[in-house]
């Protein structure tokens, strides 16, 4: 009852930002790890 609509919105925004940031860093780390596989693919 103490949490308002705006507070929930801010919590959701913060949470989604943290999750997106973690996903981005994970993707960058994964691509850097498998860079050779990506560059030798049929997309060149």
CHARMM internal coordinates of N, CA and C (Angstrom, degrees):
IC EDIT
DIST 1 N 1 CA 1.4607
DIST 1 CA 1 C 1.5209
ANGL 1 N 1 CA 1 C 110.56
DIST 1 C 2 N 1.3329
ANGL 1 CA 1 C 2 N 116.55
DIHE 1 N 1 CA 1 C 2 N -19.36
DIST 2 N 2 CA 1.4636
ANGL 1 C 2 N 2 CA 118.35
DIHE 1 CA 1 C 2 N 2 CA -177.63
DIST 2 CA 2 C 1.5238
ANGL 2 N 2 CA 2 C 112.65
DIHE 1 C 2 N 2 CA 2 C -86.19
DIST 2 C 3 N 1.3197
ANGL 2 CA 2 C 3 N 116.32
DIHE 2 N 2 CA 2 C 3 N -13.85
DIST 3 N 3 CA 1.4670
ANGL 2 C 3 N 3 CA 119.72
DIHE 2 CA 2 C 3 N 3 CA -178.32
DIST 3 CA 3 C 1.5271
ANGL 3 N 3 CA 3 C 109.53
DIHE 2 C 3 N 3 CA 3 C -93.33
DIST 3 C 4 N 1.3295
ANGL 3 CA 3 C 4 N 115.79
DIHE 3 N 3 CA 3 C 4 N 125.43
DIST 4 N 4 CA 1.4613
ANGL 3 C 4 N 4 CA 119.61
DIHE 3 CA 3 C 4 N 4 CA -178.56
DIST 4 CA 4 C 1.5207
ANGL 4 N 4 CA 4 C 112.02
DIHE 3 C 4 N 4 CA 4 C -92.60
DIST 4 C 5 N 1.3317
ANGL 4 CA 4 C 5 N 113.98
DIHE 4 N 4 CA 4 C 5 N -179.76
DIST 5 N 5 CA 1.4719
ANGL 4 C 5 N 5 CA 119.28
DIHE 4 CA 4 C 5 N 5 CA -179.26
DIST 5 CA 5 C 1.5227
ANGL 5 N 5 CA 5 C 111.11
DIHE 4 C 5 N 5 CA 5 C -64.11
DIST 5 C 6 N 1.3357
ANGL 5 CA 5 C 6 N 116.16
DIHE 5 N 5 CA 5 C 6 N -43.47
DIST 6 N 6 CA 1.4653
ANGL 5 C 6 N 6 CA 119.69
DIHE 5 CA 5 C 6 N 6 CA -176.10
DIST 6 CA 6 C 1.5242
ANGL 6 N 6 CA 6 C 110.45
DIHE 5 C 6 N 6 CA 6 C -65.79
DIST 6 C 7 N 1.3325
ANGL 6 CA 6 C 7 N 116.39
DIHE 6 N 6 CA 6 C 7 N -39.23
DIST 7 N 7 CA 1.4626
ANGL 6 C 7 N 7 CA 118.81
DIHE 6 CA 6 C 7 N 7 CA 179.86
DIST 7 CA 7 C 1.5320
ANGL 7 N 7 CA 7 C 110.17
DIHE 6 C 7 N 7 CA 7 C -63.17
DIST 7 C 8 N 1.3203
ANGL 7 CA 7 C 8 N 116.65
DIHE 7 N 7 CA 7 C 8 N -42.45
DIST 8 N 8 CA 1.4674
ANGL 7 C 8 N 8 CA 119.40
DIHE 7 CA 7 C 8 N 8 CA 178.51
DIST 8 CA 8 C 1.5216
ANGL 8 N 8 CA 8 C 110.40
DIHE 7 C 8 N 8 CA 8 C -61.99
DIST 8 C 9 N 1.3350
ANGL 8 CA 8 C 9 N 116.75
DIHE 8 N 8 CA 8 C 9 N -40.84
DIST 9 N 9 CA 1.4660
ANGL 8 C 9 N 9 CA 120.27
DIHE 8 CA 8 C 9 N 9 CA 178.73
DIST 9 CA 9 C 1.5205
ANGL 9 N 9 CA 9 C 110.14
DIHE 8 C 9 N 9 CA 9 C -61.30
DIST 9 C 10 N 1.3298
ANGL 9 CA 9 C 10 N 116.74
DIHE 9 N 9 CA 9 C 10 N -44.69
DIST 10 N 10 CA 1.4708
ANGL 9 C 10 N 10 CA 119.69
DIHE 9 CA 9 C 10 N 10 CA -179.53
DIST 10 CA 10 C 1.5191
ANGL 10 N 10 CA 10 C 110.60
DIHE 9 C 10 N 10 CA 10 C -63.81
DIST 10 C 11 N 1.3304
ANGL 10 CA 10 C 11 N 116.50
DIHE 10 N 10 CA 10 C 11 N -39.50
DIST 11 N 11 CA 1.4694
ANGL 10 C 11 N 11 CA 119.77
DIHE 10 CA 10 C 11 N 11 CA 179.47
DIST 11 CA 11 C 1.5277
ANGL 11 N 11 CA 11 C 109.79
DIHE 10 C 11 N 11 CA 11 C -64.34
DIST 11 C 12 N 1.3394
ANGL 11 CA 11 C 12 N 116.55
DIHE 11 N 11 CA 11 C 12 N -43.33
DIST 12 N 12 CA 1.4683
ANGL 11 C 12 N 12 CA 120.06
DIHE 11 CA 11 C 12 N 12 CA 179.56
DIST 12 CA 12 C 1.5222
ANGL 12 N 12 CA 12 C 110.58
DIHE 11 C 12 N 12 CA 12 C -63.19
DIST 12 C 13 N 1.3370
ANGL 12 CA 12 C 13 N 116.78
DIHE 12 N 12 CA 12 C 13 N -42.65
DIST 13 N 13 CA 1.4734
ANGL 12 C 13 N 13 CA 120.20
DIHE 12 CA 12 C 13 N 13 CA -179.59
DIST 13 CA 13 C 1.5270
ANGL 13 N 13 CA 13 C 110.17
DIHE 12 C 13 N 13 CA 13 C -63.77
DIST 13 C 14 N 1.3305
ANGL 13 CA 13 C 14 N 116.44
DIHE 13 N 13 CA 13 C 14 N -45.11
DIST 14 N 14 CA 1.4658
ANGL 13 C 14 N 14 CA 119.95
DIHE 13 CA 13 C 14 N 14 CA 179.76
DIST 14 CA 14 C 1.5295
ANGL 14 N 14 CA 14 C 110.22
DIHE 13 C 14 N 14 CA 14 C -62.29
DIST 14 C 15 N 1.3183
ANGL 14 CA 14 C 15 N 116.40
DIHE 14 N 14 CA 14 C 15 N -45.28
DIST 15 N 15 CA 1.4656
ANGL 14 C 15 N 15 CA 120.48
DIHE 14 CA 14 C 15 N 15 CA -179.03
DIST 15 CA 15 C 1.5205
ANGL 15 N 15 CA 15 C 111.57
DIHE 14 C 15 N 15 CA 15 C -61.43
DIST 15 C 16 N 1.3364
ANGL 15 CA 15 C 16 N 116.10
DIHE 15 N 15 CA 15 C 16 N -46.24
DIST 16 N 16 CA 1.4665
ANGL 15 C 16 N 16 CA 119.11
DIHE 15 CA 15 C 16 N 16 CA -179.01
DIST 16 CA 16 C 1.5239
ANGL 16 N 16 CA 16 C 110.44
DIHE 15 C 16 N 16 CA 16 C -64.73
DIST 16 C 17 N 1.3375
ANGL 16 CA 16 C 17 N 116.87
DIHE 16 N 16 CA 16 C 17 N -37.61
DIST 17 N 17 CA 1.4715
ANGL 16 C 17 N 17 CA 119.45
DIHE 16 CA 16 C 17 N 17 CA 178.77
DIST 17 CA 17 C 1.5212
ANGL 17 N 17 CA 17 C 110.56
DIHE 16 C 17 N 17 CA 17 C -63.57
DIST 17 C 18 N 1.3328
ANGL 17 CA 17 C 18 N 116.76
DIHE 17 N 17 CA 17 C 18 N -42.61
DIST 18 N 18 CA 1.4710
ANGL 17 C 18 N 18 CA 120.04
DIHE 17 CA 17 C 18 N 18 CA -179.73
DIST 18 CA 18 C 1.5197
ANGL 18 N 18 CA 18 C 109.79
DIHE 17 C 18 N 18 CA 18 C -64.55
DIST 18 C 19 N 1.3415
ANGL 18 CA 18 C 19 N 116.53
DIHE 18 N 18 CA 18 C 19 N -43.19
DIST 19 N 19 CA 1.4673
ANGL 18 C 19 N 19 CA 119.71
DIHE 18 CA 18 C 19 N 19 CA -179.18
DIST 19 CA 19 C 1.5267
ANGL 19 N 19 CA 19 C 110.44
DIHE 18 C 19 N 19 CA 19 C -64.49
DIST 19 C 20 N 1.3340
ANGL 19 CA 19 C 20 N 116.41
DIHE 19 N 19 CA 19 C 20 N -43.57
DIST 20 N 20 CA 1.4698
ANGL 19 C 20 N 20 CA 119.73
DIHE 19 CA 19 C 20 N 20 CA 179.96
DIST 20 CA 20 C 1.5268
ANGL 20 N 20 CA 20 C 110.43
DIHE 19 C 20 N 20 CA 20 C -62.59
DIST 20 C 21 N 1.3316
ANGL 20 CA 20 C 21 N 116.35
DIHE 20 N 20 CA 20 C 21 N -40.77
DIST 21 N 21 CA 1.4607
ANGL 20 C 21 N 21 CA 119.74
DIHE 20 CA 20 C 21 N 21 CA -179.63
DIST 21 CA 21 C 1.5251
ANGL 21 N 21 CA 21 C 110.32
DIHE 20 C 21 N 21 CA 21 C -64.36
DIST 21 C 22 N 1.3218
ANGL 21 CA 21 C 22 N 116.68
DIHE 21 N 21 CA 21 C 22 N -42.18
DIST 22 N 22 CA 1.4655
ANGL 21 C 22 N 22 CA 120.34
DIHE 21 CA 21 C 22 N 22 CA 179.53
DIST 22 CA 22 C 1.5320
ANGL 22 N 22 CA 22 C 109.89
DIHE 21 C 22 N 22 CA 22 C -63.91
DIST 22 C 23 N 1.3398
ANGL 22 CA 22 C 23 N 116.41
DIHE 22 N 22 CA 22 C 23 N -42.03
DIST 23 N 23 CA 1.4639
ANGL 22 C 23 N 23 CA 119.65
DIHE 22 CA 22 C 23 N 23 CA 179.10
DIST 23 CA 23 C 1.5187
ANGL 23 N 23 CA 23 C 110.62
DIHE 22 C 23 N 23 CA 23 C -63.04
DIST 23 C 24 N 1.3195
ANGL 23 CA 23 C 24 N 116.86
DIHE 23 N 23 CA 23 C 24 N -42.18
DIST 24 N 24 CA 1.4655
ANGL 23 C 24 N 24 CA 120.28
DIHE 23 CA 23 C 24 N 24 CA -179.15
DIST 24 CA 24 C 1.5242
ANGL 24 N 24 CA 24 C 110.43
DIHE 23 C 24 N 24 CA 24 C -63.21
DIST 24 C 25 N 1.3356
ANGL 24 CA 24 C 25 N 116.76
DIHE 24 N 24 CA 24 C 25 N -47.69
DIST 25 N 25 CA 1.4651
ANGL 24 C 25 N 25 CA 119.63
DIHE 24 CA 24 C 25 N 25 CA -178.98
DIST 25 CA 25 C 1.5274
ANGL 25 N 25 CA 25 C 110.26
DIHE 24 C 25 N 25 CA 25 C -63.07
DIST 25 C 26 N 1.3429
ANGL 25 CA 25 C 26 N 116.36
DIHE 25 N 25 CA 25 C 26 N -37.81
DIST 26 N 26 CA 1.4618
ANGL 25 C 26 N 26 CA 119.45
DIHE 25 CA 25 C 26 N 26 CA 179.35
DIST 26 CA 26 C 1.5272
ANGL 26 N 26 CA 26 C 110.48
DIHE 25 C 26 N 26 CA 26 C -66.01
DIST 26 C 27 N 1.3345
ANGL 26 CA 26 C 27 N 116.66
DIHE 26 N 26 CA 26 C 27 N -42.28
DIST 27 N 27 CA 1.4685
ANGL 26 C 27 N 27 CA 119.95
DIHE 26 CA 26 C 27 N 27 CA 179.56
DIST 27 CA 27 C 1.5209
ANGL 27 N 27 CA 27 C 110.68
DIHE 26 C 27 N 27 CA 27 C -63.71
DIST 27 C 28 N 1.3357
ANGL 27 CA 27 C 28 N 117.07
DIHE 27 N 27 CA 27 C 28 N -43.62
DIST 28 N 28 CA 1.4703
ANGL 27 C 28 N 28 CA 120.52
DIHE 27 CA 27 C 28 N 28 CA -179.63
DIST 28 CA 28 C 1.5264
ANGL 28 N 28 CA 28 C 109.63
DIHE 27 C 28 N 28 CA 28 C -62.95
DIST 28 C 29 N 1.3486
ANGL 28 CA 28 C 29 N 116.23
DIHE 28 N 28 CA 28 C 29 N -43.92
DIST 29 N 29 CA 1.4593
ANGL 28 C 29 N 29 CA 119.97
DIHE 28 CA 28 C 29 N 29 CA 179.68
DIST 29 CA 29 C 1.5325
ANGL 29 N 29 CA 29 C 110.14
DIHE 28 C 29 N 29 CA 29 C -63.16
DIST 29 C 30 N 1.3396
ANGL 29 CA 29 C 30 N 116.75
DIHE 29 N 29 CA 29 C 30 N -41.05
DIST 30 N 30 CA 1.4644
ANGL 29 C 30 N 30 CA 121.02
DIHE 29 CA 29 C 30 N 30 CA -178.98
DIST 30 CA 30 C 1.5343
ANGL 30 N 30 CA 30 C 110.41
DIHE 29 C 30 N 30 CA 30 C -65.92
DIST 30 C 31 N 1.3303
ANGL 30 CA 30 C 31 N 116.70
DIHE 30 N 30 CA 30 C 31 N -43.28
DIST 31 N 31 CA 1.4655
ANGL 30 C 31 N 31 CA 119.55
DIHE 30 CA 30 C 31 N 31 CA -179.69
DIST 31 CA 31 C 1.5197
ANGL 31 N 31 CA 31 C 110.74
DIHE 30 C 31 N 31 CA 31 C -66.39
DIST 31 C 32 N 1.3293
ANGL 31 CA 31 C 32 N 117.53
DIHE 31 N 31 CA 31 C 32 N -40.37
DIST 32 N 32 CA 1.4681
ANGL 31 C 32 N 32 CA 119.95
DIHE 31 CA 31 C 32 N 32 CA 178.81
DIST 32 CA 32 C 1.5247
ANGL 32 N 32 CA 32 C 110.27
DIHE 31 C 32 N 32 CA 32 C -64.10
DIST 32 C 33 N 1.3401
ANGL 32 CA 32 C 33 N 116.22
DIHE 32 N 32 CA 32 C 33 N -34.12
DIST 33 N 33 CA 1.4577
ANGL 32 C 33 N 33 CA 120.02
DIHE 32 CA 32 C 33 N 33 CA -178.74
DIST 33 CA 33 C 1.5339
ANGL 33 N 33 CA 33 C 110.05
DIHE 32 C 33 N 33 CA 33 C -70.35
DIST 33 C 34 N 1.3404
ANGL 33 CA 33 C 34 N 117.06
DIHE 33 N 33 CA 33 C 34 N -37.56
DIST 34 N 34 CA 1.4652
ANGL 33 C 34 N 34 CA 121.29
DIHE 33 CA 33 C 34 N 34 CA -176.26
DIST 34 CA 34 C 1.5310
ANGL 34 N 34 CA 34 C 110.52
DIHE 33 C 34 N 34 CA 34 C -111.90
DIST 34 C 35 N 1.3199
ANGL 34 CA 34 C 35 N 115.81
DIHE 34 N 34 CA 34 C 35 N 41.27
DIST 35 N 35 CA 1.4639
ANGL 34 C 35 N 35 CA 119.23
DIHE 34 CA 34 C 35 N 35 CA -176.83
DIST 35 CA 35 C 1.5246
ANGL 35 N 35 CA 35 C 110.92
DIHE 34 C 35 N 35 CA 35 C -66.22
DIST 35 C 36 N 1.3290
ANGL 35 CA 35 C 36 N 117.47
DIHE 35 N 35 CA 35 C 36 N -40.68
DIST 36 N 36 CA 1.4577
ANGL 35 C 36 N 36 CA 120.57
DIHE 35 CA 35 C 36 N 36 CA -177.50
DIST 36 CA 36 C 1.5259
ANGL 36 N 36 CA 36 C 110.32
DIHE 35 C 36 N 36 CA 36 C -62.98
DIST 36 C 37 N 1.3184
ANGL 36 CA 36 C 37 N 117.52
DIHE 36 N 36 CA 36 C 37 N -38.93
DIST 37 N 37 CA 1.4655
ANGL 36 C 37 N 37 CA 120.42
DIHE 36 CA 36 C 37 N 37 CA -179.58
DIST 37 CA 37 C 1.5203
ANGL 37 N 37 CA 37 C 109.47
DIHE 36 C 37 N 37 CA 37 C -65.04
DIST 37 C 38 N 1.3190
ANGL 37 CA 37 C 38 N 117.00
DIHE 37 N 37 CA 37 C 38 N -37.56
DIST 38 N 38 CA 1.4633
ANGL 37 C 38 N 38 CA 120.30
DIHE 37 CA 37 C 38 N 38 CA -178.29
DIST 38 CA 38 C 1.5301
ANGL 38 N 38 CA 38 C 110.19
DIHE 37 C 38 N 38 CA 38 C -69.82
DIST 38 C 39 N 1.3220
ANGL 38 CA 38 C 39 N 117.65
DIHE 38 N 38 CA 38 C 39 N -41.57
DIST 39 N 39 CA 1.4629
ANGL 38 C 39 N 39 CA 120.55
DIHE 38 CA 38 C 39 N 39 CA -173.22
DIST 39 CA 39 C 1.5381
ANGL 39 N 39 CA 39 C 111.63
DIHE 38 C 39 N 39 CA 39 C -77.56
DIST 39 C 40 N 1.3298
ANGL 39 CA 39 C 40 N 118.63
DIHE 39 N 39 CA 39 C 40 N -21.10
DIST 40 N 40 CA 1.4524
ANGL 39 C 40 N 40 CA 120.12
DIHE 39 CA 39 C 40 N 40 CA -179.31
DIST 40 CA 40 C 1.5205
ANGL 40 N 40 CA 40 C 111.66
DIHE 39 C 40 N 40 CA 40 C -96.59
DIST 40 C 41 N 1.3743
ANGL 40 CA 40 C 41 N 115.50
DIHE 40 N 40 CA 40 C 41 N 11.19
DIST 41 N 41 CA 1.4547
ANGL 40 C 41 N 41 CA 119.23
DIHE 40 CA 40 C 41 N 41 CA -179.07
DIST 41 CA 41 C 1.5302
ANGL 41 N 41 CA 41 C 111.31
DIHE 40 C 41 N 41 CA 41 C -76.41
DIST 41 C 42 N 1.3229
ANGL 41 CA 41 C 42 N 117.06
DIHE 41 N 41 CA 41 C 42 N 176.38
DIST 42 N 42 CA 1.4727
ANGL 41 C 42 N 42 CA 121.84
DIHE 41 CA 41 C 42 N 42 CA -178.36
DIST 42 CA 42 C 1.5271
ANGL 42 N 42 CA 42 C 113.14
DIHE 41 C 42 N 42 CA 42 C -77.42
DIST 42 C 43 N 1.3262
ANGL 42 CA 42 C 43 N 117.51
DIHE 42 N 42 CA 42 C 43 N 3.93
DIST 43 N 43 CA 1.4623
ANGL 42 C 43 N 43 CA 120.57
DIHE 42 CA 42 C 43 N 43 CA -178.40
DIST 43 CA 43 C 1.5237
ANGL 43 N 43 CA 43 C 113.25
DIHE 42 C 43 N 43 CA 43 C -84.99
DIST 43 C 44 N 1.3325
ANGL 43 CA 43 C 44 N 116.72
DIHE 43 N 43 CA 43 C 44 N -5.16
DIST 44 N 44 CA 1.4869
ANGL 43 C 44 N 44 CA 119.34
DIHE 43 CA 43 C 44 N 44 CA -178.15
DIST 44 CA 44 C 1.5017
ANGL 44 N 44 CA 44 C 111.07
DIHE 43 C 44 N 44 CA 44 C -68.21
END
COOR INIT
IC SEED 1 N 1 CA 1 C
IC BUILD
